[in-house]
């Protein structure tokens, strides 16, 4: 939903190049999302198993490992944005805007990963309502904060990425 909302706003207010820049980063954001979902599922399975066995130290270790892995993936993403955009053969005329949007997206990735890890932990401990409420709130926040201010149209990829970070 985040990328769809960003694409709609970029296309409506900033034109073809901004929409292309947001769209060019989409395959990379999907890979990061897959990692986030995998962290959610993996953490949930491991934490529920350890919690059920009464291994509190193991739970702490699993949660710490998941948080460290989230930080490491975010750090990798920050350092490799340009390389990833080049690997997918992003056209030169939108490379800079696509890279900028991806950098801002990757900055927000840490929060996305932490949300997914925390969701896995809550679910493992039997609480599925709290993650749902946070997801609904962050999705609504992203959609309603995505419309750029009138003087921001020239920097659409930047404003789209910046508006999405708080909701993640």
Legacy VTK file of the C-alpha trace (Angstrom):
# vtk DataFile Version 3.0
C-alpha trace
ASCII
DATASET POLYDATA
POINTS 168 float
0.000 0.000 0.000
2.870 2.388 0.805
4.371 2.248 -2.679
0.972 2.440 -4.377
0.061 5.595 -2.453
3.491 7.103 -3.163
3.132 6.293 -6.873
-0.319 7.860 -7.077
0.808 11.084 -5.432
4.073 11.306 -7.409
2.238 10.737 -10.680
-0.481 13.245 -9.857
1.703 16.100 -8.615
5.233 15.657 -9.935
4.858 14.011 -13.292
6.288 11.206 -15.274
9.903 11.225 -14.078
8.973 11.219 -10.394
6.527 8.374 -10.951
9.202 6.470 -12.873
11.723 7.048 -10.067
9.335 5.697 -7.421
8.391 2.789 -9.678
12.013 1.957 -10.481
12.751 1.278 -6.843
9.714 -0.993 -6.457
11.486 -4.340 -7.139
14.055 -3.519 -4.477
11.429 -2.472 -1.938
9.600 -5.762 -2.552
12.766 -7.682 -1.659
13.139 -5.684 1.552
9.463 -6.318 2.345
10.014 -10.048 1.834
12.851 -9.945 4.352
10.626 -8.069 6.803
7.838 -10.638 6.461
10.382 -13.435 6.833
11.689 -11.819 10.011
8.117 -11.631 11.294
7.408 -15.290 10.630
10.790 -16.542 11.749
10.755 -14.546 14.956
7.214 -15.671 15.700
8.070 -19.350 15.327
11.279 -19.180 17.332
9.899 -16.985 20.127
6.724 -19.057 20.516
8.747 -22.269 20.708
11.172 -20.828 23.262
8.408 -19.133 25.265
6.406 -22.360 25.352
9.468 -24.218 26.601
9.956 -21.623 29.354
13.367 -20.603 28.002
13.367 -16.886 28.861
17.066 -16.476 28.025
16.451 -18.041 24.639
13.552 -15.649 24.014
15.763 -12.685 24.863
18.528 -14.006 22.610
16.129 -14.588 19.695
14.625 -11.107 20.026
18.061 -9.492 20.240
19.241 -11.416 17.185
16.166 -10.303 15.220
16.732 -6.652 16.174
20.432 -6.812 15.249
19.586 -8.471 11.910
17.068 -5.683 11.232
19.722 -3.052 11.861
22.259 -4.881 9.707
19.846 -5.140 6.769
19.033 -1.434 7.065
22.729 -0.544 7.149
23.357 -2.706 4.080
20.438 -1.050 2.296
21.736 2.436 3.081
25.192 1.639 1.755
24.039 -0.231 -1.368
21.172 1.933 -2.708
23.016 3.153 -5.779
24.458 -0.276 -6.532
21.041 -1.910 -6.271
19.500 0.692 -8.582
22.308 0.047 -11.085
21.888 -3.745 -10.789
18.278 -3.436 -11.968
19.434 -1.173 -14.817
17.626 1.982 -13.811
17.767 4.538 -16.644
20.222 7.393 -16.073
17.554 10.114 -16.298
15.718 8.797 -13.205
18.642 7.182 -11.368
19.270 10.071 -8.971
15.595 10.461 -8.023
15.112 6.701 -7.720
18.191 6.420 -5.530
17.004 9.274 -3.330
13.569 7.709 -2.890
15.150 4.318 -2.136
17.528 5.827 0.446
14.628 7.402 2.286
12.651 4.161 2.026
15.595 2.159 3.389
15.936 4.613 6.291
12.340 3.781 7.170
13.089 0.086 6.705
14.492 -0.152 10.211
11.111 0.854 11.596
9.333 -1.566 9.263
11.614 -4.386 10.370
11.175 -3.518 14.029
7.401 -3.461 13.551
7.515 -6.881 11.902
9.744 -8.344 14.604
7.497 -6.908 17.321
4.438 -8.258 15.495
6.034 -11.690 15.464
6.747 -11.451 19.174
3.219 -10.257 20.029
1.679 -13.000 17.907
3.934 -15.611 19.473
2.755 -14.497 22.903
-0.914 -14.594 21.853
-1.639 -10.908 21.138
-2.785 -10.358 17.557
-4.877 -7.216 18.135
-2.081 -4.785 19.037
-0.134 -5.306 15.770
-3.354 -4.867 13.776
-4.076 -1.515 15.412
-0.542 -0.282 14.705
-0.782 -1.445 11.082
-4.089 0.326 10.528
-2.777 3.532 12.084
0.490 3.553 10.146
-1.238 2.796 6.830
-3.716 5.620 7.346
-0.885 7.929 8.417
1.101 7.163 5.265
-1.820 7.711 2.936
-2.898 10.982 4.540
0.648 12.332 4.879
1.647 11.448 1.294
0.141 14.476 -0.416
3.006 16.939 -0.772
2.727 20.586 0.104
2.191 22.868 -2.927
5.793 24.084 -2.921
7.224 20.529 -2.781
6.161 19.343 -6.224
9.608 19.732 -7.713
11.059 17.349 -5.134
8.345 14.698 -5.346
10.480 11.580 -4.771
11.999 13.255 -1.740
8.658 14.369 -0.336
7.068 10.978 -1.034
9.828 9.123 0.762
9.937 11.556 3.662
6.192 11.384 4.215
6.273 7.598 4.344
9.010 7.245 6.995
7.002 8.281 10.097
4.205 5.864 9.325
6.570 2.940 9.027
LINES 1 169
168 0 1 2 3 4 5 6 7 8 9 10 11 12 13 14 15 16 17 18 19 20 21 22 23 24 25 26 27 28 29 30 31 32 33 34 35 36 37 38 39 40 41 42 43 44 45 46 47 48 49 50 51 52 53 54 55 56 57 58 59 60 61 62 63 64 65 66 67 68 69 70 71 72 73 74 75 76 77 78 79 80 81 82 83 84 85 86 87 88 89 90 91 92 93 94 95 96 97 98 99 100 101 102 103 104 105 106 107 108 109 110 111 112 113 114 115 116 117 118 119 120 121 122 123 124 125 126 127 128 129 130 131 132 133 134 135 136 137 138 139 140 141 142 143 144 145 146 147 148 149 150 151 152 153 154 155 156 157 158 159 160 161 162 163 164 165 166 167
